[in-house]
Structure formats: C-alpha cells, structure tokens
Amino acid sequence: MAAINHPLGGVRRPLGLPVPGFRINWGVAAAVAFLLFAALLPVLQNSFVTSQGFDVQASQRQQARLRSEISLLEADVARLTSQARIERRAQEIGLVKAGDPIYVTVQEPGPAPAKLPAEYLPPPAPEPAPADSWWKSLLRWRPW
C-alpha cells in the first residue's frame, strides 16, 4: 500500500518548503540580478529620453505661441503709436495744436534745499584734506 501512495518512492513536499540539502548560491543570484538590471537599463533610458523629447516639443510649441503673441502685441503698439492715429484721436476729443510757446524768466532763486533729484544737482564741492602735523611732515622727508 505504501507503493501505491508513493509511486516514485520519495517523500512529496508541498511547494514553498525548502528541500533538504538545497542551498542558494549567492554568486549566481547576484549574476542573475545584474543581468536583469543590465537588460532593463536600456529600456529605462529609452523611456526617459522619450519623455524628455515630449517635454522639449511642448516647450518649443509654447515658445512659438508666445513669440506669435509678442509679434501681435508689437503690431498693436506700432498701430496705436502712429502719428496719424494720434492726431486723429486728438481731433476727436477736441484738442488743437499749440501756438507759439511763452517763456517766463524768474529772477528769484529757488528754495534753499533744492527740490530736484540728486542727478540734476551740481556735485558738492570737495572738502579740503586736513593738514598733517609737523612731525608727520618731518618723517616724510627722511629717506627710509
């Protein structure tokens, strides 16, 4: 009856249980892991480069769109700042050309602290350097 239940004569073990005498060869396992990594590396690099290419194309499309918007805005500025349009708009709102200008001269000086930006004021007068003491002037004469 034992031969019927076990035709090969061996003891059957369920899957997942270690077989006695079986040892994992870590060198082979490391080699297999390295080969798997080496096989997957080109795939990962290719997918990274492909996604970068899509990002570059999206950036180029956005750059082209922005350049076209800038061109349209420059055309609007050129149209709005034309001399003929400005004169026409001035006539529409009732402005007329100015006559001869009147110049007024004022003989009185302005307020003491000038109310102008510093870039339009004359530079301040340089202060004279303080005189050296007599002993420093003597030391300068000596050839050391």
C-alpha positions as CSV (number, residue, x, y, z in Angstrom):
1,M,0.0,0.0,0.0
2,A,2.9,2.3,0.5
3,A,4.0,1.9,-3.1
4,I,0.5,2.9,-4.3
5,N,0.5,6.1,-2.4
6,H,4.1,7.0,-3.4
7,P,4.8,5.6,-6.8
8,L,8.3,7.2,-7.0
9,G,9.2,6.0,-3.6
10,G,10.2,9.5,-2.4
11,V,8.5,11.8,0.1
12,R,6.5,14.5,-1.5
13,R,6.9,18.0,-0.1
14,P,4.5,20.9,-0.6
15,L,5.7,23.8,-2.7
16,G,7.4,26.6,-0.8
17,L,9.1,24.4,1.7
18,P,12.9,24.1,1.4
19,V,14.3,20.9,0.1
20,P,16.9,19.5,2.5
21,G,20.4,19.9,1.1
22,F,19.4,22.8,-1.2
23,R,21.4,25.9,-0.7
24,I,21.2,29.3,-2.5
25,N,24.3,30.2,-4.5
26,W,24.6,33.9,-3.8
27,G,27.0,34.5,-6.7
28,V,24.6,33.0,-9.2
29,A,21.7,35.1,-7.7
30,A,23.8,38.3,-7.9
31,A,24.7,37.5,-11.5
32,V,21.1,36.9,-12.4
33,A,20.1,40.2,-10.7
34,F,22.9,42.0,-12.5
35,L,21.8,40.6,-15.9
36,L,18.2,41.6,-15.2
37,F,19.3,45.2,-14.3
38,A,21.5,45.3,-17.4
39,A,18.6,44.2,-19.5
40,L,16.2,46.8,-18.0
41,L,18.6,49.7,-18.1
42,P,18.3,50.5,-21.9
43,V,14.5,50.3,-21.6
44,L,14.6,52.8,-18.7
45,Q,16.9,55.1,-20.6
46,N,14.8,54.9,-23.7
47,S,11.6,55.8,-21.8
48,F,13.4,58.7,-20.0
49,V,14.7,60.1,-23.3
50,T,11.3,59.7,-24.9
51,S,9.6,61.6,-22.1
52,Q,12.3,64.3,-22.3
53,G,11.6,64.6,-26.0
54,F,7.9,65.2,-25.4
55,D,8.7,67.9,-22.8
56,V,11.1,69.6,-25.3
57,Q,8.4,69.6,-28.0
58,A,5.8,71.0,-25.6
59,S,8.3,73.8,-24.7
60,Q,9.0,74.6,-28.3
61,R,5.3,74.8,-29.1
62,Q,4.8,77.1,-26.1
63,Q,7.7,79.3,-27.2
64,A,6.3,79.5,-30.8
65,R,2.9,80.5,-29.4
66,L,4.5,83.2,-27.1
67,R,6.6,84.6,-30.0
68,S,3.4,84.9,-32.1
69,E,1.6,86.7,-29.3
70,I,4.6,89.1,-28.9
71,S,4.5,89.8,-32.6
72,L,0.8,90.6,-32.4
73,L,1.3,92.9,-29.4
74,E,4.2,94.7,-31.2
75,A,2.0,95.3,-34.2
76,D,-0.7,96.7,-31.9
77,V,1.8,99.0,-30.3
78,A,3.0,100.2,-33.7
79,R,-0.5,100.8,-34.9
80,L,-1.6,102.7,-31.7
81,T,1.5,104.9,-31.6
82,S,1.4,106.0,-35.2
83,Q,1.4,109.8,-35.6
84,A,-1.7,109.9,-37.9
85,R,-3.7,107.9,-35.4
86,I,-2.7,110.2,-32.5
87,E,-3.6,113.3,-34.5
88,R,-6.9,111.9,-35.5
89,R,-7.7,110.9,-31.9
90,A,-6.7,114.3,-30.6
91,Q,-9.1,116.0,-33.1
92,E,-11.9,113.6,-32.0
93,I,-11.6,114.7,-28.4
94,G,-11.3,118.4,-29.2
95,L,-7.6,119.1,-28.8
96,V,-5.9,121.7,-31.1
97,K,-2.3,122.3,-32.0
98,A,-0.4,124.6,-29.6
99,G,0.6,128.0,-30.7
100,D,3.9,129.7,-30.0
101,P,5.2,128.9,-26.5
102,I,5.5,131.7,-23.9
103,Y,8.8,131.7,-21.9
104,V,8.8,133.2,-18.4
105,T,12.1,134.0,-16.6
106,V,12.2,134.2,-12.8
107,Q,14.8,136.4,-11.1
108,E,14.4,134.9,-7.6
109,P,16.4,131.9,-6.6
110,G,14.6,128.7,-5.6
111,P,14.3,127.3,-2.1
112,A,17.5,126.6,-0.1
113,P,17.3,122.8,-0.2
114,A,16.8,122.1,-3.8
115,K,13.8,120.0,-4.6
116,L,15.4,118.3,-7.5
117,P,16.7,114.7,-7.8
118,A,20.4,114.5,-6.9
119,E,21.4,113.5,-10.5
120,Y,20.4,117.0,-11.7
121,L,22.2,118.9,-9.0
122,P,25.8,120.0,-9.3
123,P,28.3,117.8,-7.4
124,P,29.2,119.0,-3.9
125,A,32.5,120.9,-3.5
126,P,35.3,118.6,-2.2
127,E,36.3,119.3,1.3
128,P,40.0,120.2,1.8
129,A,42.2,117.5,3.3
130,P,43.2,118.2,6.9
131,A,46.7,119.5,7.3
132,D,49.3,117.0,8.6
133,S,51.0,117.5,11.9
134,W,54.6,118.9,11.9
135,W,56.2,115.6,13.0
136,K,54.5,113.6,10.1
137,S,55.8,116.1,7.6
138,L,59.3,115.6,9.0
139,L,59.0,111.8,8.8
140,R,58.1,112.2,5.1
141,W,61.4,114.0,4.4
142,R,63.5,111.2,5.8
143,P,64.7,108.6,3.2
144,W,63.9,105.3,5.0
